[in-house]
Amino acid sequence: MQYLLLVYTDPDLLAALPAEEYDRLMRGCLEHAAELQARGILLAAQKLEPPTTARTVRSRHGLSRVTDGPFAETKEILAGFNLIEAPDIETAVQVAHEFPWIHYGSLEVRALHDMQGERQRVGATGAPGGL
């Protein structure tokens, strides 16, 4: 089963880190990610640009709106993700504990929905996989 580990960080906690400590944590994280990838656990990972570079798109009652930044006001920001393969959510949570960012925010562990099953259920055509 696949799980998405959504990495949320508190910018204030990260800003308080000395640059050398952040670099040490990031280096360890990247090296650990390479190990997980080599073991077939980590399928994809990506760090996101800051929310100040984002746009939120929504449409309500026929009116579209694009706003700067994320929609939700929150102390922690979505900073990146890791897509992993794990037999169950307990194992996925265990993998989440291995990343240092749990000390500077949180990692949300969420199972991926079976989109192929959804595609078949609703009778959708086109390329299988994502949306």
C-alpha atoms as an extended CHARMM CRD file, in Angstrom:
* protein
*
       131  EXT
         1         1  MET       CA              0.0000000000        0.0000000000        0.0000000000  PROA      1               0.0000000000
         2         2  GLN       CA              1.1860000000        3.5310000000       -0.6750000000  PROA      2               0.0000000000
         3         3  TYR       CA              1.2310000000        6.3300000000        1.8840000000  PROA      3               0.0000000000
         4         4  LEU       CA              1.9200000000       10.0180000000        1.5280000000  PROA      4               0.0000000000
         5         5  LEU       CA              3.9090000000       11.5800000000        4.3410000000  PROA      5               0.0000000000
         6         6  LEU       CA              2.9870000000       15.2670000000        4.2440000000  PROA      6               0.0000000000
         7         7  VAL       CA              5.7670000000       17.2830000000        5.8620000000  PROA      7               0.0000000000
         8         8  TYR       CA              4.5960000000       20.3660000000        7.7780000000  PROA      8               0.0000000000
         9         9  THR       CA              7.1620000000       22.6340000000        9.3880000000  PROA      9               0.0000000000
        10        10  ASP       CA              6.9880000000       25.5960000000       11.7370000000  PROA      10              0.0000000000
        11        11  PRO       CA              8.9900000000       28.3700000000       10.0220000000  PROA      11              0.0000000000
        12        12  ASP       CA              9.8080000000       29.9870000000       13.3820000000  PROA      12              0.0000000000
        13        13  LEU       CA             11.3870000000       26.7800000000       14.7140000000  PROA      13              0.0000000000
        14        14  LEU       CA             13.4100000000       26.3140000000       11.5200000000  PROA      14              0.0000000000
        15        15  ALA       CA             14.5050000000       29.9580000000       11.4780000000  PROA      15              0.0000000000
        16        16  ALA       CA             15.8480000000       29.5470000000       15.0160000000  PROA      16              0.0000000000
        17        17  LEU       CA             18.1890000000       26.7550000000       13.8540000000  PROA      17              0.0000000000
        18        18  PRO       CA             21.7760000000       27.7240000000       13.0880000000  PROA      18              0.0000000000
        19        19  ALA       CA             22.4650000000       27.2740000000        9.3600000000  PROA      19              0.0000000000
        20        20  GLU       CA             24.9890000000       24.5020000000       10.0660000000  PROA      20              0.0000000000
        21        21  GLU       CA             22.4180000000       22.5530000000       12.1020000000  PROA      21              0.0000000000
        22        22  TYR       CA             19.7760000000       22.8810000000        9.3740000000  PROA      22              0.0000000000
        23        23  ASP       CA             22.3130000000       21.7140000000        6.7800000000  PROA      23              0.0000000000
        24        24  ARG       CA             23.2430000000       18.7470000000        8.9930000000  PROA      24              0.0000000000
        25        25  LEU       CA             19.5850000000       17.7820000000        9.3900000000  PROA      25              0.0000000000
        26        26  MET       CA             18.8810000000       18.1760000000        5.6690000000  PROA      26              0.0000000000
        27        27  ARG       CA             21.9690000000       16.1580000000        4.7220000000  PROA      27              0.0000000000
        28        28  GLY       CA             20.9040000000       13.3650000000        7.0820000000  PROA      28              0.0000000000
        29        29  CYS       CA             17.3580000000       13.4950000000        5.7360000000  PROA      29              0.0000000000
        30        30  LEU       CA             18.5340000000       13.2660000000        2.1210000000  PROA      30              0.0000000000
        31        31  GLU       CA             20.9150000000       10.4060000000        2.9150000000  PROA      31              0.0000000000
        32        32  HSD       CA             18.1770000000        8.5620000000        4.8030000000  PROA      32              0.0000000000
        33        33  ALA       CA             15.7980000000        9.1230000000        1.8630000000  PROA      33              0.0000000000
        34        34  ALA       CA             18.3950000000        7.5880000000       -0.4840000000  PROA      34              0.0000000000
        35        35  GLU       CA             18.5940000000        4.5300000000        1.7910000000  PROA      35              0.0000000000
        36        36  LEU       CA             14.8010000000        4.1890000000        1.8680000000  PROA      36              0.0000000000
        37        37  GLN       CA             14.6910000000        4.5220000000       -1.9180000000  PROA      37              0.0000000000
        38        38  ALA       CA             17.3590000000        1.8420000000       -2.3290000000  PROA      38              0.0000000000
        39        39  ARG       CA             15.2420000000       -0.4740000000       -0.1300000000  PROA      39              0.0000000000
        40        40  GLY       CA             12.1540000000        0.1690000000       -2.2860000000  PROA      40              0.0000000000
        41        41  ILE       CA             10.2730000000        2.0030000000        0.4730000000  PROA      41              0.0000000000
        42        42  LEU       CA             10.5450000000        5.6020000000       -0.7500000000  PROA      42              0.0000000000
        43        43  LEU       CA              8.9290000000        6.0750000000       -4.1570000000  PROA      43              0.0000000000
        44        44  ALA       CA              9.1510000000        9.8710000000       -4.4600000000  PROA      44              0.0000000000
        45        45  ALA       CA             10.0300000000       12.8780000000       -2.3340000000  PROA      45              0.0000000000
        46        46  GLN       CA             10.0820000000       16.6030000000       -2.9270000000  PROA      46              0.0000000000
        47        47  LYS       CA             10.6040000000       19.7590000000       -0.9210000000  PROA      47              0.0000000000
        48        48  LEU       CA              8.1670000000       22.5750000000       -1.7470000000  PROA      48              0.0000000000
        49        49  GLU       CA              8.9630000000       26.2370000000       -2.2860000000  PROA      49              0.0000000000
        50        50  PRO       CA              7.6920000000       28.5940000000        0.4680000000  PROA      50              0.0000000000
        51        51  PRO       CA              3.9690000000       29.4100000000        0.6460000000  PROA      51              0.0000000000
        52        52  THR       CA              4.7300000000       32.9760000000       -0.4260000000  PROA      52              0.0000000000
        53        53  THR       CA              5.3510000000       31.6020000000       -3.9350000000  PROA      53              0.0000000000
        54        54  ALA       CA              2.0310000000       29.6940000000       -4.0430000000  PROA      54              0.0000000000
        55        55  ARG       CA             -1.3280000000       30.5550000000       -5.5570000000  PROA      55              0.0000000000
        56        56  THR       CA             -4.6570000000       29.1270000000       -4.4210000000  PROA      56              0.0000000000
        57        57  VAL       CA             -7.2890000000       28.5940000000       -7.1210000000  PROA      57              0.0000000000
        58        58  ARG       CA            -10.9780000000       28.1710000000       -6.3330000000  PROA      58              0.0000000000
        59        59  SER       CA            -14.3130000000       28.5200000000       -8.0730000000  PROA      59              0.0000000000
        60        60  ARG       CA            -17.6340000000       29.0880000000       -6.3210000000  PROA      60              0.0000000000
        61        61  HSD       CA            -20.9880000000       29.7550000000       -7.9540000000  PROA      61              0.0000000000
        62        62  GLY       CA            -19.3850000000       30.2310000000      -11.3740000000  PROA      62              0.0000000000
        63        63  LEU       CA            -16.7810000000       32.7320000000      -10.1390000000  PROA      63              0.0000000000
        64        64  SER       CA            -13.1080000000       31.8030000000      -10.1750000000  PROA      64              0.0000000000
        65        65  ARG       CA            -10.6000000000       33.3850000000       -7.8550000000  PROA      65              0.0000000000
        66        66  VAL       CA             -6.8200000000       33.1370000000       -7.5940000000  PROA      66              0.0000000000
        67        67  THR       CA             -5.1980000000       34.3400000000       -4.3660000000  PROA      67              0.0000000000
        68        68  ASP       CA             -1.6090000000       34.5410000000       -3.2430000000  PROA      68              0.0000000000
        69        69  GLY       CA             -0.3070000000       31.9380000000       -0.8240000000  PROA      69              0.0000000000
        70        70  PRO       CA             -2.0250000000       28.9880000000        0.8270000000  PROA      70              0.0000000000
        71        71  PHE       CA             -5.7180000000       28.9720000000        1.6450000000  PROA      71              0.0000000000
        72        72  ALA       CA             -5.4680000000       27.9550000000        5.3060000000  PROA      72              0.0000000000
        73        73  GLU       CA             -4.0500000000       30.1820000000        7.9970000000  PROA      73              0.0000000000
        74        74  THR       CA             -1.8400000000       27.9720000000       10.1100000000  PROA      74              0.0000000000
        75        75  LYS       CA              1.3780000000       28.1040000000       12.0700000000  PROA      75              0.0000000000
        76        76  GLU       CA              2.8040000000       25.0720000000       10.2820000000  PROA      76              0.0000000000
        77        77  ILE       CA              3.2270000000       25.1260000000        6.4970000000  PROA      77              0.0000000000
        78        78  LEU       CA              3.2260000000       22.2800000000        4.0070000000  PROA      78              0.0000000000
        79        79  ALA       CA              6.9330000000       22.0020000000        3.2280000000  PROA      79              0.0000000000
        80        80  GLY       CA              7.1490000000       18.7920000000        1.2010000000  PROA      80              0.0000000000
        81        81  PHE       CA              6.1490000000       15.1730000000        0.8980000000  PROA      81              0.0000000000
        82        82  ASN       CA              7.4390000000       11.6200000000        0.7950000000  PROA      82              0.0000000000
        83        83  LEU       CA              5.5650000000        8.9110000000       -1.0920000000  PROA      83              0.0000000000
        84        84  ILE       CA              6.3240000000        5.5350000000        0.4440000000  PROA      84              0.0000000000
        85        85  GLU       CA              5.3510000000        1.8960000000        0.0970000000  PROA      85              0.0000000000
        86        86  ALA       CA              4.4630000000        0.1980000000        3.3970000000  PROA      86              0.0000000000
        87        87  PRO       CA              2.4070000000       -2.8550000000        4.3670000000  PROA      87              0.0000000000
        88        88  ASP       CA              0.2010000000       -0.8770000000        6.7940000000  PROA      88              0.0000000000
        89        89  ILE       CA             -0.2740000000        2.5220000000        8.4160000000  PROA      89              0.0000000000
        90        90  GLU       CA              1.6510000000        1.5220000000       11.5490000000  PROA      90              0.0000000000
        91        91  THR       CA              4.7440000000        0.8680000000        9.4270000000  PROA      91              0.0000000000
        92        92  ALA       CA              4.2010000000        4.1430000000        7.5680000000  PROA      92              0.0000000000
        93        93  VAL       CA              4.0360000000        5.9960000000       10.9060000000  PROA      93              0.0000000000
        94        94  GLN       CA              7.2590000000        4.2730000000       11.9390000000  PROA      94              0.0000000000
        95        95  VAL       CA              8.9380000000        5.5490000000        8.7440000000  PROA      95              0.0000000000
        96        96  ALA       CA              7.6130000000        9.0700000000        9.4780000000  PROA      96              0.0000000000
        97        97  HSD       CA              9.3700000000        8.9380000000       12.8710000000  PROA      97              0.0000000000
        98        98  GLU       CA             12.6800000000        8.5110000000       11.0510000000  PROA      98              0.0000000000
        99        99  PHE       CA             12.5820000000       12.0350000000        9.5560000000  PROA      99              0.0000000000
       100       100  PRO       CA             13.9300000000       14.9540000000       11.6340000000  PROA      100             0.0000000000
       101       101  TRP       CA             11.1090000000       17.3060000000       10.6710000000  PROA      101             0.0000000000
       102       102  ILE       CA              8.7880000000       15.8140000000       13.3080000000  PROA      102             0.0000000000
       103       103  HSD       CA             10.7790000000       17.9590000000       15.7720000000  PROA      103             0.0000000000
       104       104  TYR       CA             10.1080000000       21.1640000000       13.7770000000  PROA      104             0.0000000000
       105       105  GLY       CA              6.5130000000       20.5620000000       12.7370000000  PROA      105             0.0000000000
       106       106  SER       CA              4.6720000000       17.3600000000       11.9430000000  PROA      106             0.0000000000
       107       107  LEU       CA              4.2860000000       14.6170000000        9.3650000000  PROA      107             0.0000000000
       108       108  GLU       CA              0.7630000000       13.6720000000        8.3570000000  PROA      108             0.0000000000
       109       109  VAL       CA              0.5620000000       10.0390000000        7.2560000000  PROA      109             0.0000000000
       110       110  ARG       CA             -2.2260000000        9.3990000000        4.7750000000  PROA      110             0.0000000000
       111       111  ALA       CA             -2.9960000000        6.3340000000        2.6540000000  PROA      111             0.0000000000
       112       112  LEU       CA             -3.3840000000        6.8740000000       -1.0840000000  PROA      112             0.0000000000
       113       113  HSD       CA             -6.7950000000        6.0610000000       -2.4680000000  PROA      113             0.0000000000
       114       114  ASP       CA             -7.1260000000        3.3190000000       -5.0800000000  PROA      114             0.0000000000
       115       115  MET       CA             -7.5850000000        5.5460000000       -8.1370000000  PROA      115             0.0000000000
       116       116  GLN       CA             -7.6750000000        2.5980000000      -10.5470000000  PROA      116             0.0000000000
       117       117  GLY       CA            -10.5830000000        1.1640000000       -8.5670000000  PROA      117             0.0000000000
       118       118  GLU       CA            -12.2420000000        4.5940000000       -8.5790000000  PROA      118             0.0000000000
       119       119  ARG       CA            -11.6570000000        4.9020000000      -12.3270000000  PROA      119             0.0000000000
       120       120  GLN       CA            -13.3400000000        1.5410000000      -12.8900000000  PROA      120             0.0000000000
       121       121  ARG       CA            -16.1930000000        2.3020000000      -10.4730000000  PROA      121             0.0000000000
       122       122  VAL       CA            -17.1760000000        5.5230000000      -12.2600000000  PROA      122             0.0000000000
       123       123  GLY       CA            -16.4650000000        4.2080000000      -15.7710000000  PROA      123             0.0000000000
       124       124  ALA       CA            -13.7030000000        6.7010000000      -16.5790000000  PROA      124             0.0000000000
       125       125  THR       CA            -11.5700000000        6.2460000000      -19.6540000000  PROA      125             0.0000000000
       126       126  GLY       CA             -8.0460000000        7.4590000000      -20.3040000000  PROA      126             0.0000000000
       127       127  ALA       CA             -4.6360000000        6.7440000000      -18.8960000000  PROA      127             0.0000000000
       128       128  PRO       CA             -4.6430000000        4.8320000000      -15.6080000000  PROA      128             0.0000000000
       129       129  GLY       CA             -2.7640000000        6.1850000000      -12.6220000000  PROA      129             0.0000000000
       130       130  GLY       CA             -3.2510000000        9.6590000000      -11.2330000000  PROA      130             0.0000000000
       131       131  LEU       CA             -5.8810000000       12.2220000000      -11.9870000000  PROA      131             0.0000000000
